[in-house]
Amino acid sequence: CGQVRGLCGTFNGDQRDEFTTPEGDVEPGVTAFANAFRAAGACPALSPGIPDPCGGFPGSRERAEAACAVLMGPAFQ
């Protein structure tokens, strides 16, 4: 117990410490938490707003909606 830490949380049953950074700080939000695990220079820091995942990929929204329609359909009700 107390051995698991990282982007998947602490897995100790206490949701209050799921956003624990490598430095041991508990971040209140997902953006600051994710940025704490970012390798310097490897990728840009996340901004406070959540980007639209389909924004940069034309046609993605239609493909995603078609795939989700299967999950929302009668086979999974």
PDB file with SEQRES, HELIX, SHEET and CRYST1 records, atoms N, CA, C and O in Angstrom:
SEQRES   1 A   77  CYS GLY GLN VAL ARG GLY LEU CYS GLY THR PHE ASN GLY          
SEQRES   2 A   77  ASP GLN ARG ASP GLU PHE THR THR PRO GLU GLY ASP VAL          
SEQRES   3 A   77  GLU PRO GLY VAL THR ALA PHE ALA ASN ALA PHE ARG ALA          
SEQRES   4 A   77  ALA GLY ALA CYS PRO ALA LEU SER PRO GLY ILE PRO ASP          
SEQRES   5 A   77  PRO CYS GLY GLY PHE PRO GLY SER ARG GLU ARG ALA GLU          
SEQRES   6 A   77  ALA ALA CYS ALA VAL LEU MET GLY PRO ALA PHE GLN              
HELIX    1 AA1 GLN A   15  ASP A   17  5                                   3    
HELIX    2 AA2 VAL A   30  ALA A   36  1                                   7    
HELIX    3 AA3 SER A   60  MET A   72  1                                  13    
HELIX    4 AA4 PRO A   74  PHE A   76  5                                   3    
CRYST1    1.000    1.000    1.000  90.00  90.00  90.00 P 1           1          
ATOM      1  N   CYS A   1       0.841  -1.180   0.000  1.00  0.00           N  
ATOM      2  CA  CYS A   1       0.000   0.000   0.000  1.00  0.00           C  
ATOM      3  C   CYS A   1       0.890   1.248   0.000  1.00  0.00           C  
ATOM      4  O   CYS A   1       1.960   1.243   0.608  1.00  0.00           O  
ATOM      5  N   GLY A   2       0.460   2.299  -0.666  1.00  0.00           N  
ATOM      6  CA  GLY A   2       1.251   3.520  -0.708  1.00  0.00           C  
ATOM      7  C   GLY A   2       2.364   3.476  -1.732  1.00  0.00           C  
ATOM      8  O   GLY A   2       3.201   4.377  -1.762  1.00  0.00           O  
ATOM      9  N   GLN A   3       2.399   2.460  -2.569  1.00  0.00           N  
ATOM     10  CA  GLN A   3       3.473   2.308  -3.543  1.00  0.00           C  
ATOM     11  C   GLN A   3       3.107   2.886  -4.913  1.00  0.00           C  
ATOM     12  O   GLN A   3       4.001   3.214  -5.692  1.00  0.00           O  
ATOM     13  N   VAL A   4       1.813   3.018  -5.223  1.00  0.00           N  
ATOM     14  CA  VAL A   4       1.378   3.454  -6.541  1.00  0.00           C  
ATOM     15  C   VAL A   4       1.244   4.967  -6.562  1.00  0.00           C  
ATOM     16  O   VAL A   4       0.610   5.551  -5.684  1.00  0.00           O  
ATOM     17  N   ARG A   5       1.847   5.609  -7.578  1.00  0.00           N  
ATOM     18  CA  ARG A   5       1.735   7.051  -7.763  1.00  0.00           C  
ATOM     19  C   ARG A   5       1.915   7.357  -9.225  1.00  0.00           C  
ATOM     20  O   ARG A   5       2.672   6.677  -9.918  1.00  0.00           O  
ATOM     21  N   GLY A   6       1.227   8.375  -9.702  1.00  0.00           N  
ATOM     22  CA  GLY A   6       1.408   8.790 -11.075  1.00  0.00           C  
ATOM     23  C   GLY A   6       0.120   9.268 -11.699  1.00  0.00           C  
ATOM     24  O   GLY A   6      -0.832   9.623 -11.004  1.00  0.00           O  
ATOM     25  N   LEU A   7       0.101   9.272 -13.030  1.00  0.00           N  
ATOM     26  CA  LEU A   7      -1.067   9.774 -13.745  1.00  0.00           C  
ATOM     27  C   LEU A   7      -2.302   8.934 -13.498  1.00  0.00           C  
ATOM     28  O   LEU A   7      -3.413   9.403 -13.742  1.00  0.00           O  
ATOM     29  N   CYS A   8      -2.147   7.715 -13.026  1.00  0.00           N  
ATOM     30  CA  CYS A   8      -3.307   6.867 -12.730  1.00  0.00           C  
ATOM     31  C   CYS A   8      -3.765   7.022 -11.284  1.00  0.00           C  
ATOM     32  O   CYS A   8      -4.676   6.312 -10.856  1.00  0.00           O  
ATOM     33  N   GLY A   9      -3.168   7.919 -10.529  1.00  0.00           N  
ATOM     34  CA  GLY A   9      -3.572   8.151  -9.149  1.00  0.00           C  
ATOM     35  C   GLY A   9      -2.747   7.356  -8.161  1.00  0.00           C  
ATOM     36  O   GLY A   9      -1.683   6.836  -8.498  1.00  0.00           O  
ATOM     37  N   THR A  10      -3.246   7.265  -6.934  1.00  0.00           N  
ATOM     38  CA  THR A  10      -2.525   6.592  -5.862  1.00  0.00           C  
ATOM     39  C   THR A  10      -3.105   5.225  -5.525  1.00  0.00           C  
ATOM     40  O   THR A  10      -2.453   4.422  -4.857  1.00  0.00           O  
ATOM     41  N   PHE A  11      -4.319   4.956  -5.981  1.00  0.00           N  
ATOM     42  CA  PHE A  11      -4.992   3.676  -5.774  1.00  0.00           C  
ATOM     43  C   PHE A  11      -5.026   3.267  -4.309  1.00  0.00           C  
ATOM     44  O   PHE A  11      -4.781   2.111  -3.964  1.00  0.00           O  
ATOM     45  N   ASN A  12      -5.337   4.252  -3.441  1.00  0.00           N  
ATOM     46  CA  ASN A  12      -5.420   3.959  -2.018  1.00  0.00           C  
ATOM     47  C   ASN A  12      -6.836   4.135  -1.465  1.00  0.00           C  
ATOM     48  O   ASN A  12      -7.048   4.063  -0.255  1.00  0.00           O  
ATOM     49  N   GLY A  13      -7.805   4.366  -2.364  1.00  0.00           N  
ATOM     50  CA  GLY A  13      -9.178   4.521  -1.925  1.00  0.00           C  
ATOM     51  C   GLY A  13      -9.546   5.925  -1.481  1.00  0.00           C  
ATOM     52  O   GLY A  13     -10.713   6.187  -1.189  1.00  0.00           O  
ATOM     53  N   ASP A  14      -8.581   6.838  -1.423  1.00  0.00           N  
ATOM     54  CA  ASP A  14      -8.832   8.218  -1.004  1.00  0.00           C  
ATOM     55  C   ASP A  14      -8.756   9.116  -2.230  1.00  0.00           C  
ATOM     56  O   ASP A  14      -7.662   9.413  -2.710  1.00  0.00           O  
ATOM     57  N   GLN A  15      -9.898   9.549  -2.741  1.00  0.00           N  
ATOM     58  CA  GLN A  15      -9.916  10.349  -3.956  1.00  0.00           C  
ATOM     59  C   GLN A  15      -9.342  11.749  -3.762  1.00  0.00           C  
ATOM     60  O   GLN A  15      -9.054  12.426  -4.749  1.00  0.00           O  
ATOM     61  N   ARG A  16      -9.169  12.194  -2.545  1.00  0.00           N  
ATOM     62  CA  ARG A  16      -8.641  13.533  -2.299  1.00  0.00           C  
ATOM     63  C   ARG A  16      -7.183  13.670  -2.693  1.00  0.00           C  
ATOM     64  O   ARG A  16      -6.715  14.790  -2.896  1.00  0.00           O  
ATOM     65  N   ASP A  17      -6.446  12.569  -2.809  1.00  0.00           N  
ATOM     66  CA  ASP A  17      -5.020  12.669  -3.149  1.00  0.00           C  
ATOM     67  C   ASP A  17      -4.687  12.089  -4.524  1.00  0.00           C  
ATOM     68  O   ASP A  17      -3.528  11.791  -4.811  1.00  0.00           O  
ATOM     69  N   GLU A  18      -5.703  11.929  -5.373  1.00  0.00           N  
ATOM     70  CA  GLU A  18      -5.471  11.345  -6.698  1.00  0.00           C  
ATOM     71  C   GLU A  18      -4.600  12.227  -7.582  1.00  0.00           C  
ATOM     72  O   GLU A  18      -3.922  11.710  -8.470  1.00  0.00           O  
ATOM     73  N   PHE A  19      -4.594  13.535  -7.371  1.00  0.00           N  
ATOM     74  CA  PHE A  19      -3.797  14.443  -8.191  1.00  0.00           C  
ATOM     75  C   PHE A  19      -2.482  14.792  -7.484  1.00  0.00           C  
ATOM     76  O   PHE A  19      -2.082  15.957  -7.470  1.00  0.00           O  
ATOM     77  N   THR A  20      -1.814  13.808  -6.905  1.00  0.00           N  
ATOM     78  CA  THR A  20      -0.532  14.026  -6.245  1.00  0.00           C  
ATOM     79  C   THR A  20       0.575  14.084  -7.293  1.00  0.00           C  
ATOM     80  O   THR A  20       0.719  13.169  -8.103  1.00  0.00           O  
ATOM     81  N   THR A  21       1.357  15.164  -7.273  1.00  0.00           N  
ATOM     82  CA  THR A  21       2.430  15.370  -8.249  1.00  0.00           C  
ATOM     83  C   THR A  21       3.682  14.593  -7.849  1.00  0.00           C  
ATOM     84  O   THR A  21       3.757  14.076  -6.735  1.00  0.00           O  
ATOM     85  N   PRO A  22       4.656  14.507  -8.740  1.00  0.00           N  
ATOM     86  CA  PRO A  22       5.914  13.838  -8.385  1.00  0.00           C  
ATOM     87  C   PRO A  22       6.604  14.474  -7.168  1.00  0.00           C  
ATOM     88  O   PRO A  22       7.363  13.810  -6.462  1.00  0.00           O  
ATOM     89  N   GLU A  23       6.335  15.764  -6.930  1.00  0.00           N  
ATOM     90  CA  GLU A  23       6.933  16.453  -5.785  1.00  0.00           C  
ATOM     91  C   GLU A  23       6.170  16.218  -4.486  1.00  0.00           C  
ATOM     92  O   GLU A  23       6.618  16.624  -3.413  1.00  0.00           O  
ATOM     93  N   GLY A  24       5.003  15.553  -4.587  1.00  0.00           N  
ATOM     94  CA  GLY A  24       4.202  15.263  -3.400  1.00  0.00           C  
ATOM     95  C   GLY A  24       3.099  16.269  -3.131  1.00  0.00           C  
ATOM     96  O   GLY A  24       2.369  16.138  -2.149  1.00  0.00           O  
ATOM     97  N   ASP A  25       2.964  17.282  -3.997  1.00  0.00           N  
ATOM     98  CA  ASP A  25       1.889  18.257  -3.849  1.00  0.00           C  
ATOM     99  C   ASP A  25       0.592  17.667  -4.390  1.00  0.00           C  
ATOM    100  O   ASP A  25       0.619  16.843  -5.304  1.00  0.00           O  
ATOM    101  N   VAL A  26      -0.535  18.080  -3.836  1.00  0.00           N  
ATOM    102  CA  VAL A  26      -1.838  17.657  -4.353  1.00  0.00           C  
ATOM    103  C   VAL A  26      -2.434  18.843  -5.101  1.00  0.00           C  
ATOM    104  O   VAL A  26      -2.747  19.875  -4.507  1.00  0.00           O  
ATOM    105  N   GLU A  27      -2.586  18.681  -6.410  1.00  0.00           N  
ATOM    106  CA  GLU A  27      -3.132  19.742  -7.247  1.00  0.00           C  
ATOM    107  C   GLU A  27      -4.662  19.693  -7.219  1.00  0.00           C  
ATOM    108  O   GLU A  27      -5.241  18.608  -7.159  1.00  0.00           O  
ATOM    109  N   PRO A  28      -5.322  20.855  -7.262  1.00  0.00           N  
ATOM    110  CA  PRO A  28      -6.779  20.873  -7.227  1.00  0.00           C  
ATOM    111  C   PRO A  28      -7.438  20.555  -8.566  1.00  0.00           C  
ATOM    112  O   PRO A  28      -8.614  20.193  -8.601  1.00  0.00           O  
ATOM    113  N   GLY A  29      -6.703  20.682  -9.663  1.00  0.00           N  
ATOM    114  CA  GLY A  29      -7.301  20.470 -10.974  1.00  0.00           C  
ATOM    115  C   GLY A  29      -6.425  19.632 -11.886  1.00  0.00           C  
ATOM    116  O   GLY A  29      -5.232  19.456 -11.640  1.00  0.00           O  
ATOM    117  N   VAL A  30      -7.038  19.120 -12.941  1.00  0.00           N  
ATOM    118  CA  VAL A  30      -6.349  18.203 -13.846  1.00  0.00           C  
ATOM    119  C   VAL A  30      -5.251  18.884 -14.653  1.00  0.00           C  
ATOM    120  O   VAL A  30      -4.236  18.252 -14.949  1.00  0.00           O  
ATOM    121  N   THR A  31      -5.422  20.154 -15.017  1.00  0.00           N  
ATOM    122  CA  THR A  31      -4.429  20.827 -15.851  1.00  0.00           C  
ATOM    123  C   THR A  31      -3.095  20.952 -15.134  1.00  0.00           C  
ATOM    124  O   THR A  31      -2.062  20.569 -15.682  1.00  0.00           O  
ATOM    125  N   ALA A  32      -3.102  21.480 -13.924  1.00  0.00           N  
ATOM    126  CA  ALA A  32      -1.857  21.630 -13.158  1.00  0.00           C  
ATOM    127  C   ALA A  32      -1.248  20.266 -12.860  1.00  0.00           C  
ATOM    128  O   ALA A  32      -0.027  20.113 -12.875  1.00  0.00           O  
ATOM    129  N   PHE A  33      -2.087  19.283 -12.592  1.00  0.00           N  
ATOM    130  CA  PHE A  33      -1.602  17.927 -12.318  1.00  0.00           C  
ATOM    131  C   PHE A  33      -0.901  17.343 -13.540  1.00  0.00           C  
ATOM    132  O   PHE A  33       0.205  16.814 -13.428  1.00  0.00           O  
ATOM    133  N   ALA A  34      -1.535  17.435 -14.699  1.00  0.00           N  
ATOM    134  CA  ALA A  34      -0.939  16.896 -15.926  1.00  0.00           C  
ATOM    135  C   ALA A  34       0.350  17.623 -16.268  1.00  0.00           C  
ATOM    136  O   ALA A  34       1.318  16.989 -16.686  1.00  0.00           O  
ATOM    137  N   ASN A  35       0.384  18.935 -16.099  1.00  0.00           N  
ATOM    138  CA  ASN A  35       1.595  19.703 -16.386  1.00  0.00           C  
ATOM    139  C   ASN A  35       2.740  19.318 -15.464  1.00  0.00           C  
ATOM    140  O   ASN A  35       3.903  19.438 -15.850  1.00  0.00           O  
ATOM    141  N   ALA A  36       2.439  18.857 -14.254  1.00  0.00           N  
ATOM    142  CA  ALA A  36       3.498  18.448 -13.317  1.00  0.00           C  
ATOM    143  C   ALA A  36       4.240  17.218 -13.822  1.00  0.00           C  
ATOM    144  O   ALA A  36       5.398  17.012 -13.459  1.00  0.00           O  
ATOM    145  N   PHE A  37       3.602  16.399 -14.649  1.00  0.00           N  
ATOM    146  CA  PHE A  37       4.246  15.201 -15.182  1.00  0.00           C  
ATOM    147  C   PHE A  37       4.844  15.421 -16.570  1.00  0.00           C  
ATOM    148  O   PHE A  37       5.441  14.507 -17.139  1.00  0.00           O  
ATOM    149  N   ARG A  38       4.690  16.612 -17.108  1.00  0.00           N  
ATOM    150  CA  ARG A  38       5.183  16.928 -18.452  1.00  0.00           C  
ATOM    151  C   ARG A  38       6.707  16.989 -18.447  1.00  0.00           C  
ATOM    152  O   ARG A  38       7.309  17.617 -17.577  1.00  0.00           O  
ATOM    153  N   ALA A  39       7.319  16.336 -19.417  1.00  0.00           N  
ATOM    154  CA  ALA A  39       8.767  16.413 -19.574  1.00  0.00           C  
ATOM    155  C   ALA A  39       9.097  17.771 -20.183  1.00  0.00           C  
ATOM    156  O   ALA A  39       8.517  18.149 -21.200  1.00  0.00           O  
ATOM    157  N   ALA A  40      10.013  18.499 -19.577  1.00  0.00           N  
ATOM    158  CA  ALA A  40      10.351  19.841 -20.039  1.00  0.00           C  
ATOM    159  C   ALA A  40      10.746  19.823 -21.510  1.00  0.00           C  
ATOM    160  O   ALA A  40      11.630  19.069 -21.918  1.00  0.00           O  
ATOM    161  N   GLY A  41      10.091  20.649 -22.287  1.00  0.00           N  
ATOM    162  CA  GLY A  41      10.414  20.785 -23.699  1.00  0.00           C  
ATOM    163  C   GLY A  41       9.841  19.701 -24.595  1.00  0.00           C  
ATOM    164  O   GLY A  41       9.892  19.831 -25.818  1.00  0.00           O  
ATOM    165  N   ALA A  42       9.297  18.638 -24.023  1.00  0.00           N  
ATOM    166  CA  ALA A  42       8.793  17.536 -24.841  1.00  0.00           C  
ATOM    167  C   ALA A  42       7.467  17.879 -25.505  1.00  0.00           C  
ATOM    168  O   ALA A  42       7.205  17.446 -26.627  1.00  0.00           O  
ATOM    169  N   CYS A  43       6.643  18.642 -24.834  1.00  0.00           N  
ATOM    170  CA  CYS A  43       5.350  19.022 -25.390  1.00  0.00           C  
ATOM    171  C   CYS A  43       4.902  20.300 -24.696  1.00  0.00           C  
ATOM    172  O   CYS A  43       5.367  20.609 -23.599  1.00  0.00           O  
ATOM    173  N   PRO A  44       4.004  21.042 -25.327  1.00  0.00           N  
ATOM    174  CA  PRO A  44       3.555  22.294 -24.711  1.00  0.00           C  
ATOM    175  C   PRO A  44       2.721  22.039 -23.460  1.00  0.00           C  
ATOM    176  O   PRO A  44       2.052  21.013 -23.335  1.00  0.00           O  
ATOM    177  N   ALA A  45       2.778  22.993 -22.542  1.00  0.00           N  
ATOM    178  CA  ALA A  45       1.975  22.896 -21.324  1.00  0.00           C  
ATOM    179  C   ALA A  45       0.504  23.009 -21.682  1.00  0.00           C  
ATOM    180  O   ALA A  45       0.135  23.704 -22.629  1.00  0.00           O  
ATOM    181  N   LEU A  46      -0.333  22.320 -20.918  1.00  0.00           N  
ATOM    182  CA  LEU A  46      -1.777  22.409 -21.119  1.00  0.00           C  
ATOM    183  C   LEU A  46      -2.272  23.772 -20.662  1.00  0.00           C  
ATOM    184  O   LEU A  46      -1.770  24.334 -19.689  1.00  0.00           O  
ATOM    185  N   SER A  47      -3.253  24.292 -21.369  1.00  0.00           N  
ATOM    186  CA  SER A  47      -3.868  25.537 -20.944  1.00  0.00           C  
ATOM    187  C   SER A  47      -5.040  25.191 -20.036  1.00  0.00           C  
ATOM    188  O   SER A  47      -5.487  24.044 -20.015  1.00  0.00           O  
ATOM    189  N   PRO A  48      -5.540  26.161 -19.289  1.00  0.00           N  
ATOM    190  CA  PRO A  48      -6.639  25.866 -18.361  1.00  0.00           C  
ATOM    191  C   PRO A  48      -7.898  25.335 -19.041  1.00  0.00           C  
ATOM    192  O   PRO A  48      -8.627  24.541 -18.446  1.00  0.00           O  
ATOM    193  N   GLY A  49      -8.166  25.755 -20.270  1.00  0.00           N  
ATOM    194  CA  GLY A  49      -9.356  25.286 -20.974  1.00  0.00           C  
ATOM    195  C   GLY A  49      -9.116  23.919 -21.588  1.00  0.00           C  
ATOM    196  O   GLY A  49      -7.986  23.579 -21.938  1.00  0.00           O  
ATOM    197  N   ILE A  50     -10.166  23.143 -21.716  1.00  0.00           N  
ATOM    198  CA  ILE A  50     -10.054  21.827 -22.329  1.00  0.00           C  
ATOM    199  C   ILE A  50     -10.275  21.983 -23.827  1.00  0.00           C  
ATOM    200  O   ILE A  50     -11.345  22.428 -24.244  1.00  0.00           O  
ATOM    201  N   PRO A  51      -9.277  21.624 -24.654  1.00  0.00           N  
ATOM    202  CA  PRO A  51      -9.438  21.797 -26.094  1.00  0.00           C  
ATOM    203  C   PRO A  51     -10.439  20.793 -26.664  1.00  0.00           C  
ATOM    204  O   PRO A  51     -10.639  19.711 -26.112  1.00  0.00           O  
ATOM    205  N   ASP A  52     -11.054  21.170 -27.764  1.00  0.00           N  
ATOM    206  CA  ASP A  52     -11.971  20.278 -28.457  1.00  0.00           C  
ATOM    207  C   ASP A  52     -11.131  19.216 -29.161  1.00  0.00           C  
ATOM    208  O   ASP A  52     -10.351  19.561 -30.049  1.00  0.00           O  
ATOM    209  N   PRO A  53     -11.258  17.942 -28.801  1.00  0.00           N  
ATOM    210  CA  PRO A  53     -10.405  16.910 -29.389  1.00  0.00           C  
ATOM    211  C   PRO A  53     -10.599  16.745 -30.889  1.00  0.00           C  
ATOM    212  O   PRO A  53      -9.716  16.224 -31.570  1.00  0.00           O  
ATOM    213  N   CYS A  54     -11.730  17.174 -31.409  1.00  0.00           N  
ATOM    214  CA  CYS A  54     -11.985  17.038 -32.840  1.00  0.00           C  
ATOM    215  C   CYS A  54     -11.535  18.275 -33.616  1.00  0.00           C  
ATOM    216  O   CYS A  54     -11.526  18.258 -34.847  1.00  0.00           O  
ATOM    217  N   GLY A  55     -11.167  19.332 -32.926  1.00  0.00           N  
ATOM    218  CA  GLY A  55     -10.837  20.594 -33.581  1.00  0.00           C  
ATOM    219  C   GLY A  55      -9.709  20.505 -34.599  1.00  0.00           C  
ATOM    220  O   GLY A  55      -9.781  21.146 -35.648  1.00  0.00           O  
ATOM    221  N   GLY A  56      -8.693  19.744 -34.321  1.00  0.00           N  
ATOM    222  CA  GLY A  56      -7.543  19.683 -35.210  1.00  0.00           C  
ATOM    223  C   GLY A  56      -7.593  18.579 -36.235  1.00  0.00           C  
ATOM    224  O   GLY A  56      -6.656  18.429 -37.019  1.00  0.00           O  
ATOM    225  N   PHE A  57      -8.650  17.804 -36.255  1.00  0.00           N  
ATOM    226  CA  PHE A  57      -8.726  16.654 -37.147  1.00  0.00           C  
ATOM    227  C   PHE A  57     -10.045  16.654 -37.903  1.00  0.00           C  
ATOM    228  O   PHE A  57     -11.047  16.169 -37.376  1.00  0.00           O  
ATOM    229  N   PRO A  58     -10.077  17.187 -39.129  1.00  0.00           N  
ATOM    230  CA  PRO A  58     -11.323  17.216 -39.888  1.00  0.00           C  
ATOM    231  C   PRO A  58     -11.918  15.816 -40.059  1.00  0.00           C  
ATOM    232  O   PRO A  58     -11.210  14.865 -40.387  1.00  0.00           O  
ATOM    233  N   GLY A  59     -13.198  15.708 -39.836  1.00  0.00           N  
ATOM    234  CA  GLY A  59     -13.879  14.429 -39.984  1.00  0.00           C  
ATOM    235  C   GLY A  59     -13.887  13.581 -38.732  1.00  0.00           C  
ATOM    236  O   GLY A  59     -14.592  12.573 -38.678  1.00  0.00           O  
ATOM    237  N   SER A  60     -13.121  13.963 -37.723  1.00  0.00           N  
ATOM    238  CA  SER A  60     -13.051  13.157 -36.503  1.00  0.00           C  
ATOM    239  C   SER A  60     -14.381  13.118 -35.769  1.00  0.00           C  
ATOM    240  O   SER A  60     -14.772  12.077 -35.241  1.00  0.00           O  
ATOM    241  N   ARG A  61     -15.070  14.237 -35.735  1.00  0.00           N  
ATOM    242  CA  ARG A  61     -16.339  14.286 -35.001  1.00  0.00           C  
ATOM    243  C   ARG A  61     -17.328  13.289 -35.595  1.00  0.00           C  
ATOM    244  O   ARG A  61     -18.002  12.568 -34.860  1.00  0.00           O  
ATOM    245  N   GLU A  62     -17.415  13.247 -36.917  1.00  0.00           N  
ATOM    246  CA  GLU A  62     -18.353  12.334 -37.570  1.00  0.00           C  
ATOM    247  C   GLU A  62     -17.976  10.877 -37.288  1.00  0.00           C  
ATOM    248  O   GLU A  62     -18.852  10.059 -37.008  1.00  0.00           O  
ATOM    249  N   ARG A  63     -16.700  10.546 -37.359  1.00  0.00           N  
ATOM    250  CA  ARG A  63     -16.261   9.171 -37.067  1.00  0.00           C  
ATOM    251  C   ARG A  63     -16.532   8.814 -35.615  1.00  0.00           C  
ATOM    252  O   ARG A  63     -16.969   7.702 -35.318  1.00  0.00           O  
ATOM    253  N   ALA A  64     -16.274   9.749 -34.708  1.00  0.00           N  
ATOM    254  CA  ALA A  64     -16.501   9.495 -33.287  1.00  0.00           C  
ATOM    255  C   ALA A  64     -17.989   9.308 -32.997  1.00  0.00           C  
ATOM    256  O   ALA A  64     -18.374   8.418 -32.240  1.00  0.00           O  
ATOM    257  N   GLU A  65     -18.811  10.148 -33.600  1.00  0.00           N  
ATOM    258  CA  GLU A  65     -20.252  10.020 -33.377  1.00  0.00           C  
ATOM    259  C   GLU A  65     -20.781   8.696 -33.923  1.00  0.00           C  
ATOM    260  O   GLU A  65     -21.659   8.083 -33.317  1.00  0.00           O  
ATOM    261  N   ALA A  66     -20.252   8.252 -35.067  1.00  0.00           N  
ATOM    262  CA  ALA A  66     -20.684   6.970 -35.635  1.00  0.00           C  
ATOM    263  C   ALA A  66     -20.267   5.810 -34.723  1.00  0.00           C  
ATOM    264  O   ALA A  66     -21.044   4.880 -34.506  1.00  0.00           O  
ATOM    265  N   ALA A  67     -19.045   5.865 -34.193  1.00  0.00           N  
ATOM    266  CA  ALA A  67     -18.567   4.806 -33.300  1.00  0.00           C  
ATOM    267  C   ALA A  67     -19.363   4.802 -31.996  1.00  0.00           C  
ATOM    268  O   ALA A  67     -19.702   3.735 -31.485  1.00  0.00           O  
ATOM    269  N   CYS A  68     -19.663   5.972 -31.460  1.00  0.00           N  
ATOM    270  CA  CYS A  68     -20.426   6.060 -30.218  1.00  0.00           C  
ATOM    271  C   CYS A  68     -21.872   5.618 -30.406  1.00  0.00           C  
ATOM    272  O   CYS A  68     -22.501   5.112 -29.476  1.00  0.00           O  
ATOM    273  N   ALA A  69     -22.392   5.811 -31.608  1.00  0.00           N  
ATOM    274  CA  ALA A  69     -23.770   5.394 -31.873  1.00  0.00           C  
ATOM    275  C   ALA A  69     -23.932   3.895 -31.654  1.00  0.00           C  
ATOM    276  O   ALA A  69     -24.987   3.437 -31.214  1.00  0.00           O  
ATOM    277  N   VAL A  70     -22.886   3.131 -31.960  1.00  0.00           N  
ATOM    278  CA  VAL A  70     -22.931   1.688 -31.724  1.00  0.00           C  
ATOM    279  C   VAL A  70     -23.042   1.405 -30.227  1.00  0.00           C  
ATOM    280  O   VAL A  70     -23.839   0.566 -29.807  1.00  0.00           O  
ATOM    281  N   LEU A  71     -22.248   2.104 -29.431  1.00  0.00           N  
ATOM    282  CA  LEU A  71     -22.259   1.898 -27.979  1.00  0.00           C  
ATOM    283  C   LEU A  71     -23.568   2.371 -27.342  1.00  0.00           C  
ATOM    284  O   LEU A  71     -24.008   1.823 -26.331  1.00  0.00           O  
ATOM    285  N   MET A  72     -24.179   3.384 -27.937  1.00  0.00           N  
ATOM    286  CA  MET A  72     -25.424   3.921 -27.395  1.00  0.00           C  
ATOM    287  C   MET A  72     -26.639   3.184 -27.958  1.00  0.00           C  
ATOM    288  O   MET A  72     -27.765   3.437 -27.531  1.00  0.00           O  
ATOM    289  N   GLY A  73     -26.424   2.286 -28.902  1.00  0.00           N  
ATOM    290  CA  GLY A  73     -27.510   1.581 -29.568  1.00  0.00           C  
ATOM    291  C   GLY A  73     -28.080   0.432 -28.738  1.00  0.00           C  
ATOM    292  O   GLY A  73     -27.673   0.214 -27.597  1.00  0.00           O  
ATOM    293  N   PRO A  74     -29.007  -0.283 -29.315  1.00  0.00           N  
ATOM    294  CA  PRO A  74     -29.731  -1.332 -28.598  1.00  0.00           C  
ATOM    295  C   PRO A  74     -28.847  -2.493 -28.140  1.00  0.00           C  
ATOM    296  O   PRO A  74     -29.185  -3.164 -27.165  1.00  0.00           O  
ATOM    297  N   ALA A  75     -27.749  -2.743 -28.803  1.00  0.00           N  
ATOM    298  CA  ALA A  75     -26.898  -3.878 -28.409  1.00  0.00           C  
ATOM    299  C   ALA A  75     -26.321  -3.703 -27.008  1.00  0.00           C  
ATOM    300  O   ALA A  75     -26.024  -4.693 -26.339  1.00  0.00           O  
ATOM    301  N   PHE A  76     -26.159  -2.465 -26.555  1.00  0.00           N  
ATOM    302  CA  PHE A  76     -25.553  -2.215 -25.244  1.00  0.00           C  
ATOM    303  C   PHE A  76     -26.519  -1.641 -24.227  1.00  0.00           C  
ATOM    304  O   PHE A  76     -26.094  -1.126 -23.193  1.00  0.00           O  
ATOM    305  N   GLN A  77     -27.815  -1.722 -24.505  1.00  0.00           N  
ATOM    306  CA  GLN A  77     -28.791  -1.190 -23.549  1.00  0.00           C  
ATOM    307  C   GLN A  77     -29.201  -2.240 -22.548  1.00  0.00           C  
ATOM    308  O   GLN A  77     -30.016  -1.969 -21.667  1.00  0.00           O  
TER     309      GLN A  77                                                      
END                                                                             
